[in-house]
Amino acid sequence: MPAPRTFSQQPLQAPPGSTELLLVRHGASADAIEGTPHELLEGQGNPPLSPIGREQAELVGARLAGGDCAAIWVSRLRRTAETAAPLARRTGLVPVVDADLREVFLGEWEGGLFRQKVADEDPIAQRMFAEQSWAVVPGAESDDAFGARLRDAVNRIAAAHAGDRVVVFSHGAAIGEILAQASGSRPFAFLGADNSSISRLIVTPEQWIVRGFNDTAHLSDPS
């Protein structure tokens, strides 16, 4: 009698022609100071990285430099470009700017006021988290518009880099929205990725597959 067949567990094999996106949240940005709003770029807060954020950018750049990435994409807000700079320097890749990768537009709470409202447990901020909707913030971008532009950005990047690995430097809410769409989760389920963390997404024309969230191993104290 022939021996019974055996079936070992196998790691996921990404579909041929799929694109792997490494979604990196920008490093920590400058503190918001009450009464002194951040400068705005086309209506959105555009602070630079803080000293800690610059250190985080170097660490994530060193982590990803040997990873055979084909391209670097950033939003138009400076904190993503500054976070991507060490990786660009190490790889020689010139970052591609895509406006659709920018953070959710927070209307009247732009320029750093959002942080204050959340810290002060403003009733509108509490309602925003309870309803899991950015549109609760006065003048903010609609949830549908936010989701649609990020969906367009992911599909555009994947179409340009079929079969490649791409590093995408974006923002906390933007990365959370992308992963929520990929997983079919609650809207805010992936909100709160740490600064300079790495999340992984496999993109095909038929589906998006979440492969990792909030990887901060490169930020850990080796001691």
N, C-alpha and C positions, 0 to 999 in steps of 0.2 A: 504494500500500500504506500503511495507517495506521501511524503511528509506534508502536513497541513501548511498552507501558505501563511506568512506572517505580514503584518501591516504596521510599519513604524509610523509614529507621528512625524509629520513633515512641516517645515516652516512655510509660511505663506510665500508663494511665488507670484510676484507682481505680474499682471498680464503684459504680454508683449506690446511695446509701444507706449506703455503707461509712463507718466511723469511723477517723480517723487519730489514733493515740495517740503523743504525744511523751513517751517514758519518760525521766525525768530522775532520775539517781541523786543523792541528797542530797549537800550539800557535806561537806568533811572534818569529822569530828566530833572531840571532845576526845580527847586522848591517853589511852590506858589506862595506869594506873600500878600497878606490881606491889604487891599487898597492899592496894590501895584500889579496890575494884570500883566501877563506875558504878552509879548508882541504877537500880532496876528498875521497870518498868511492867508489871504482870501477868506478872512473871517474866522479862521481856526487858530487856536493857540499853537505857537511855534517855539517852545522853549528849547534851549540847547541841552545836551547831557550835563548832568552834575559830575563832579569829580568821581563819585562812585560809579556813575554810568559809564564814564570813559574807561575805568578799570574793567567793568563788565564787558565792554565792547572788545577790549584786547583779549580777554579770556575766551569769549565765544569765537573770535576770529582765529585764535590758536586752535581751538577745538575743531573747527570746520575746515581749516586750511588744507588738510590732507585728505579730504573727503571726496575728491573728484567731482566737484560741482561744475556744471556747464555755464552757469550764469548767476548773477546777483540782481535781484529786483528790490527796489525801495519805494516808499511813498514819497510825496513831495514835501513832507514835513521833515525838518532838519534832524530831528532826533533819530530817524531811521538811517539817514545818510551817514551821520556821525557814528552810529553803531556798526554800520557796514564797512566803514573805512578801513579798519585793521584787516578784515578779510580781503577786501579789494587790494590792499597793499601787498598782502602775502601771495595772492593768486594772480595778480595782474589783470583781473577782470574789471571792466568798467560797469558800475551799477546802472541798470535801466530804471528810469523813473516812470511810475505808473500812478496817476492821480487817484485812481479808484482804490488803491491800497491804503488810502489815508484813514485816519480814525473817524469814528462816528461824529457828525457835526452836532454840537451841544447847544446851539442857539444862544440864548441869553446867558448860559452858564459857561461860555467859552473863556479862554484866557486865564484859566486856573480857578475860576469860581466854582466849578464842579467839585473840586477836591474839598473846598470849604463847606459846600452844601452837604456833602456826604459826611464829613467829619462832624458837622453840627447836627446831624440827624434831621435835616430839613424834612418836613412832611412830604414834599414833592419827591425828594430823593427816596424816601422810604416807600412811597407809592410806586416809584419807578422799579425798585427791586422786587416789590410784591407782585406787580403786574408783568415784570420782565419785559419792559418796553421803554426804549429810549425816547419815544415820541411823547412821553409824559412831561419831559423837560420843556419849558416854554421855548418855542421857536426851533426845537431840535429837528433833525432829519427824521423822516418817517422810517419805520421799521422796514417797510417794503422797499423803499429806495436804497437804504443801507444794504440790505441783503442782496438786491439785484446788482448793484455795482461791484460788490465783492465776488459774486458768482461770475460776473463778466470778467473780472480780473483773473480769477483762477483759470477759467476756461481759455482766456487769451494766453496766459503763461504756458499752460499745458500744450496748447496748439503750436506754440513757438518752440517747444523743447520736448517733443515726443521722444520717449526712451531715455531722457536725461534726468539728472538730479539738479534741482534749482534751489538756491537759498533766497527766501523772501523775507525781507525785514519790514515788519508792519507793527501793528498796535494791539493793545490788549483786547479791546472790544471787537476789533476787526478779526483777529485770530479766533476769538470766541465765536463769532458769527459764522466763520468758515467751517469750524469744526461742528457747530450745531447743525448746519445744513448737511454736512457729510454724514452725521450720525442720526439725524432725525430727532435730536434731543430737545429738551426745553430750551428756549432762546438764550438763557444766561447760564446754561449748564457748564460751559467751558470758560466762563468769565473768570478773570483773576490769574491768568498766567503770569509768572514772575518775570521781572525785567531780565532780558537777555536769555530767557528760557527758549528751548527748542521743542517744537511740536512737529509731528510727521504726518504727511498726507499723501496717499497714492491717488492719482487722478487718471481716469480713463474717460472716454466719451460717454460711457454708460453709467459710471458710478464713481463716487469719491470714497476712499477707505481710510479711516483714521488708524494710524499705526503707533502713535505716541503723543503724549501731552505733557508739557511743562517739565522737560528734561533739564535739570540744573546741575548735572554732575560736574561740569566744568567750573562751576561757581563754588563748589564745596571746598571747605578747608581741608587740605590733605592730612593735617595733623589729627 
